[in-house]
Amino acid sequence: MHELRTWFHVRGGPARAVDGVSFALRAGQTLGLVGESGCGKTVAALSLMRLVPPPGRIESGRVLLDGRSLLELDERQMCAVRGRQIAMVFQEPMSSLNPVLTCGYQIMEAVMLHQGANRPQARERALAMLRLVGMPAPEQRLDEYPHQLSGGMRQRVMIAMALSCQPQVLIADEPTTALDVTVQAQILALLRSLQRELGMAVLLVTHDLGVVAEMADSVAVMYAGRIVEQADTGALFGRPLHPYTRGLMAAVPRLDRVRDRLQVIPGTVPDARRLPAGCRFAPRCPRADAQCRELEPELEEDTNGHRVACWHVDAAANSSLDRAPA
């Protein structure tokens, strides 16, 4: 993805949900895309699949898969790419699965469409996929409907469906939201195992920094439609440079510290129709000055490949994480 812009044309002017985002996915590696709700993570993921709902529209940029421009394909060609080369695990399986079709048929459908299998072959493949994702009693679940399954089971069905045609790229949008911690751990372990087995590139969209630290090889932090920091996971967690990244990390509760109040980032994500001048985080940033409010910083890369868009990187690098008073 290079300089992608996806805007929603609504009353009051275009909402710039994704506004010049660039990143690369590599085979066998996981990129974590993090940020608050409303920062543009899911829209960026849907843009890769060309599934942006109206009135949204991809305005400009490039999305390349093995050198092939996905934005230049017609809808029929793009349908052949979805599911076979790029697949997506959506945030809420209960609203993504068809309630009137069995779980097995919904997996079979992708296999019949993309691999030309007949129904018996597709059913055998669906059963194999349910076994692969660790579904209890897979023969029984194959003929059950989504409402008959637990949240963790439905998420496994979504993963089985996404991986049924062995895609090159898997987009996982909040794959563990609303799951209890035990099921969450199982789903994350499953994704890691399947990635090693299939050699996929994974885009992990989440607001959970703990999941990112455990799963991702590199991290891109989004704010108000733009990436403000990007680095290898170890580098970003060990030395976050952008005030927004530091604020997110300081807001995570810690078991080794007792606090009267949890740390928060003041303010809210700005309206995508009325983005502030200069740095988009400036209205919420404790270090913002006149330069920050007038000029928007570009992503600058240091010698270690750590990229950050901030006018005061040196000050951030030399200071400790902002913390709430104990």
C-alpha positions as CSV (number, residue, x, y, z in Angstrom):
1,M,0.0,0.0,0.0
2,H,1.4,3.4,-1.0
3,E,-0.1,6.8,-0.2
4,L,-3.6,5.4,0.0
5,R,-6.4,7.8,0.5
6,T,-10.0,6.6,1.3
7,W,-12.5,9.3,1.9
8,F,-16.2,9.3,2.8
9,H,-18.2,11.9,0.9
10,V,-20.8,13.0,3.4
11,R,-22.7,16.2,4.4
12,G,-20.2,18.7,5.7
13,G,-17.4,17.7,3.4
14,P,-15.2,14.6,2.8
15,A,-14.3,12.6,5.9
16,R,-10.6,11.7,5.3
17,A,-10.6,8.3,7.1
18,V,-7.4,7.1,5.4
19,D,-5.2,10.0,4.2
20,G,-1.9,9.0,2.7
21,V,-1.1,5.7,4.4
22,S,1.8,3.5,3.3
23,F,3.0,0.2,4.6
24,A,4.3,-3.2,3.3
25,L,3.4,-6.7,4.2
26,R,6.1,-9.4,3.9
27,A,5.5,-13.2,3.6
28,G,5.6,-15.0,6.9
29,Q,5.5,-11.8,9.0
30,T,2.9,-9.9,10.9
31,L,2.3,-6.2,10.9
32,G,0.2,-4.8,13.7
33,L,-1.9,-1.7,12.9
34,V,-2.9,0.0,16.1
35,G,-4.7,3.1,17.3
36,E,-7.9,4.3,19.0
37,S,-11.3,3.6,17.6
38,G,-12.0,6.0,14.7
39,C,-8.4,6.4,13.6
40,G,-8.9,4.6,10.3
41,K,-7.5,1.1,10.9
42,T,-10.5,-0.8,9.7
43,V,-11.1,1.4,6.7
44,A,-7.4,0.9,5.7
45,A,-8.0,-2.9,5.9
46,L,-11.2,-2.7,3.9
47,S,-9.4,-0.6,1.3
48,L,-7.0,-3.5,0.7
49,M,-9.9,-5.7,0.0
50,R,-11.8,-3.0,-2.0
51,L,-14.7,-3.5,0.3
52,V,-15.2,0.1,1.4
53,P,-18.9,0.8,1.9
54,P,-20.6,3.8,0.2
55,P,-20.3,6.7,0.5
56,G,-16.7,5.8,0.9
57,R,-14.3,5.8,-2.1
58,I,-10.6,5.2,-2.7
59,E,-9.4,8.5,-4.0
60,S,-5.8,7.8,-4.8
61,G,-2.8,5.7,-4.0
62,R,-1.6,2.2,-4.9
63,V,-2.2,-1.3,-3.6
64,L,0.2,-3.8,-5.1
65,L,0.1,-7.6,-4.7
66,D,3.1,-9.3,-6.2
67,G,3.5,-6.3,-8.4
68,R,-0.1,-6.3,-9.6
69,S,-2.2,-3.2,-9.0
70,L,-5.4,-4.2,-7.2
71,L,-7.0,-0.8,-7.7
72,E,-6.9,-1.2,-11.5
73,L,-8.8,-4.5,-11.5
74,D,-12.5,-4.6,-12.4
75,E,-14.9,-6.1,-9.9
76,R,-14.9,-9.6,-11.5
77,Q,-11.1,-9.7,-11.4
78,M,-11.1,-8.5,-7.8
79,C,-13.6,-11.1,-6.8
80,A,-11.1,-13.7,-7.9
81,V,-8.5,-12.1,-5.7
82,R,-10.6,-11.9,-2.5
83,G,-10.6,-15.2,-0.6
84,R,-8.0,-16.8,-2.9
85,Q,-5.0,-14.4,-2.5
86,I,-6.2,-12.0,0.2
87,A,-8.7,-13.0,2.9
88,M,-10.1,-11.2,5.9
89,V,-11.3,-12.3,9.4
90,F,-13.9,-9.7,10.3
91,Q,-14.3,-8.1,13.8
92,E,-17.6,-9.6,14.8
93,P,-18.3,-13.1,13.5
94,M,-22.0,-13.1,14.4
95,S,-22.7,-10.2,12.1
96,S,-20.3,-11.5,9.4
97,L,-21.6,-15.1,9.1
98,N,-24.9,-15.7,7.3
99,P,-27.4,-16.8,9.9
100,V,-29.5,-19.0,7.5
101,L,-26.6,-21.0,6.1
102,T,-24.7,-23.8,8.0
103,C,-21.1,-23.0,9.0
104,G,-19.9,-25.9,6.8
105,Y,-21.6,-24.5,3.7
106,Q,-20.1,-21.0,4.2
107,I,-16.6,-22.6,4.2
108,M,-17.5,-24.8,1.2
109,E,-18.7,-21.8,-0.8
110,A,-15.3,-20.3,-1.0
111,V,-13.6,-23.6,-2.0
112,M,-16.2,-24.2,-4.7
113,L,-15.9,-20.7,-6.1
114,H,-12.1,-20.3,-6.1
115,Q,-10.8,-23.9,-6.5
116,G,-13.5,-25.4,-8.7
117,A,-14.3,-28.2,-6.3
118,N,-17.6,-30.1,-6.3
119,R,-19.8,-30.3,-3.2
120,P,-18.3,-33.6,-1.8
121,Q,-14.8,-32.3,-2.3
122,A,-15.6,-28.9,-0.8
123,R,-17.3,-30.6,2.2
124,E,-14.2,-32.7,2.8
125,R,-12.1,-29.5,2.6
126,A,-14.4,-27.6,5.0
127,L,-14.2,-30.5,7.5
128,A,-10.4,-30.5,7.2
129,M,-10.3,-26.8,7.8
130,L,-12.4,-27.1,10.9
131,R,-10.0,-29.7,12.2
132,L,-7.1,-27.5,11.4
133,V,-8.4,-24.6,13.4
134,G,-9.1,-26.9,16.4
135,M,-12.9,-26.9,16.3
136,P,-14.3,-29.4,18.9
137,A,-16.5,-32.1,17.2
138,P,-15.9,-30.7,13.7
139,E,-18.2,-33.2,12.0
140,Q,-21.1,-31.9,14.2
141,R,-20.2,-28.2,13.8
142,L,-20.1,-28.6,10.0
143,D,-23.9,-28.8,9.9
144,E,-24.7,-26.3,12.6
145,Y,-25.7,-22.7,12.2
146,P,-23.8,-19.7,13.6
147,H,-26.2,-19.1,16.5
148,Q,-25.6,-22.6,17.8
149,L,-21.9,-21.9,18.4
150,S,-20.0,-20.0,21.0
151,G,-18.1,-16.8,20.2
152,G,-14.8,-18.6,20.1
153,M,-16.2,-21.3,17.8
154,R,-17.7,-18.7,15.4
155,Q,-14.3,-17.0,15.3
156,R,-12.7,-20.4,14.4
157,V,-15.3,-20.7,11.6
158,M,-14.3,-17.3,10.3
159,I,-10.6,-18.2,10.3
160,A,-11.3,-21.6,8.6
161,M,-13.3,-19.8,5.9
162,A,-10.5,-17.2,5.4
163,L,-7.8,-19.8,5.2
164,S,-9.7,-22.4,3.1
165,C,-8.0,-21.3,-0.1
166,Q,-4.6,-20.7,1.5
167,P,-4.3,-17.0,0.8
168,Q,-1.0,-15.1,0.6
169,V,-2.3,-12.3,2.9
170,L,-4.6,-12.6,5.9
171,I,-6.2,-9.5,7.3
172,A,-7.4,-10.0,10.9
173,D,-9.6,-7.1,12.1
174,E,-9.8,-7.3,15.9
175,P,-9.9,-11.1,15.8
176,T,-10.2,-11.4,19.6
177,T,-12.6,-8.6,20.5
178,A,-15.4,-9.7,23.0
179,L,-13.7,-13.1,23.6
180,D,-12.6,-14.1,27.1
181,V,-8.9,-14.2,27.8
182,T,-8.7,-18.0,27.6
183,V,-10.3,-18.1,24.1
184,Q,-8.3,-15.1,23.1
185,A,-5.1,-16.9,23.8
186,Q,-6.3,-20.0,21.9
187,I,-7.2,-17.8,18.8
188,L,-3.8,-16.0,18.9
189,A,-1.9,-19.3,19.2
190,L,-3.9,-20.7,16.3
191,L,-3.1,-17.7,14.1
192,R,0.6,-18.0,14.9
193,S,0.6,-21.7,14.1
194,L,-1.3,-21.4,10.9
195,Q,0.9,-18.5,9.7
196,R,4.0,-20.6,10.3
197,E,2.4,-23.5,8.4
198,L,1.1,-21.5,5.5
199,G,3.8,-18.8,5.3
200,M,1.2,-16.0,5.1
201,A,1.6,-12.3,5.6
202,V,-0.7,-11.1,8.3
203,L,-2.1,-7.6,8.9
204,L,-3.4,-7.5,12.5
205,V,-5.7,-4.7,13.1
206,T,-6.3,-4.0,16.8
207,H,-6.3,-1.5,19.7
208,D,-4.8,-4.1,22.1
209,L,-1.1,-3.4,22.6
210,G,-0.7,-6.7,24.5
211,V,-1.9,-8.6,21.4
212,V,0.5,-6.6,19.2
213,A,3.5,-7.2,21.5
214,E,2.8,-10.9,21.4
215,M,1.9,-11.3,17.7
216,A,3.5,-8.7,15.5
217,D,6.9,-8.5,14.0
218,S,6.5,-4.8,13.3
219,V,4.0,-2.1,14.3
220,A,2.3,0.9,12.6
221,V,0.5,3.4,14.8
222,M,-2.4,5.3,13.2
223,Y,-3.9,8.5,14.3
224,A,-6.6,10.5,12.4
225,G,-6.1,8.7,9.1
226,R,-2.3,8.8,9.0
227,I,0.6,6.6,10.3
228,V,2.5,8.6,13.0
229,E,5.0,5.9,13.9
230,Q,6.3,2.6,12.5
231,A,9.1,0.3,13.7
232,D,10.0,-3.2,14.6
233,T,7.9,-4.4,17.6
234,G,10.9,-4.5,20.0
235,A,12.1,-1.1,19.0
236,L,8.7,0.5,19.2
237,F,7.9,-0.9,22.6
238,G,11.4,-0.3,23.9
239,R,11.7,3.3,22.7
240,P,8.4,4.8,21.5
241,L,9.1,8.2,20.0
242,H,5.7,9.8,19.1
243,P,3.8,11.4,22.0
244,Y,0.6,9.5,20.8
245,T,2.4,6.1,21.0
246,R,3.7,7.0,24.4
247,G,0.3,8.0,25.6
248,L,-1.2,4.7,24.4
249,M,1.4,2.8,26.3
250,A,1.1,4.8,29.5
251,A,-2.7,4.2,29.4
252,V,-2.2,0.4,29.7
253,P,-2.9,-0.8,33.3
254,R,0.0,-2.5,34.9
255,L,-0.2,-5.2,37.6
256,D,3.1,-4.2,39.2
257,R,1.9,-0.7,40.0
258,V,-1.0,0.6,42.2
259,R,-2.7,3.8,40.9
260,D,-5.6,5.9,42.1
261,R,-6.4,6.8,38.5
262,L,-5.6,5.3,35.1
263,Q,-3.6,7.4,32.7
264,V,-5.7,8.8,29.8
265,I,-4.9,10.8,26.7
266,P,-7.0,14.0,27.0
267,G,-9.5,14.9,24.3
268,T,-10.8,12.8,21.4
269,V,-9.8,11.8,17.9
270,P,-10.7,14.8,15.6
271,D,-13.6,14.7,13.2
272,A,-12.3,13.4,9.9
273,R,-14.2,16.2,8.1
274,R,-12.5,19.0,10.1
275,L,-8.9,17.9,10.8
276,P,-6.7,20.4,12.5
277,A,-3.9,22.3,10.8
278,G,-0.4,21.1,11.4
279,C,0.1,17.9,13.4
280,R,-3.2,16.2,13.9
281,F,-2.3,15.2,17.4
282,A,-1.3,18.7,18.5
283,P,-4.6,19.6,20.2
284,R,-4.1,16.6,22.6
285,C,-0.3,16.7,22.8
286,P,1.5,18.0,26.0
287,R,4.5,19.0,23.9
288,A,2.8,20.9,21.1
289,D,4.0,24.3,20.2
290,A,3.4,26.9,17.5
291,Q,5.3,24.8,14.9
292,C,3.2,21.7,15.7
293,R,0.0,23.7,15.2
294,E,1.0,25.2,11.9
295,L,3.1,22.6,10.0
296,E,2.3,18.9,9.6
297,P,5.4,16.7,10.1
298,E,6.3,14.0,7.6
299,L,7.4,10.4,8.5
300,E,11.1,10.5,9.0
301,E,13.2,7.4,9.2
302,D,16.3,6.9,11.3
303,T,19.3,4.6,10.6
304,N,17.5,1.7,12.4
305,G,14.4,1.9,10.2
306,H,12.3,3.6,13.0
307,R,9.9,6.0,11.3
308,V,8.1,8.8,13.2
309,A,6.2,12.0,12.3
310,C,6.9,14.4,15.1
311,W,8.7,17.8,15.3
312,H,10.1,16.9,18.8
313,V,11.5,13.4,18.4
314,D,14.7,14.2,20.4
315,A,12.8,15.4,23.4
316,A,10.5,12.3,23.3
317,A,13.5,9.9,23.0
318,N,15.2,11.4,26.0
319,S,12.2,11.5,28.4
320,S,10.5,8.8,30.3
321,L,6.9,7.6,29.4
322,D,4.3,10.0,30.7
323,R,2.7,8.5,33.7
324,A,-0.3,9.2,35.9
325,P,0.3,10.1,39.5
326,A,0.2,7.1,41.8
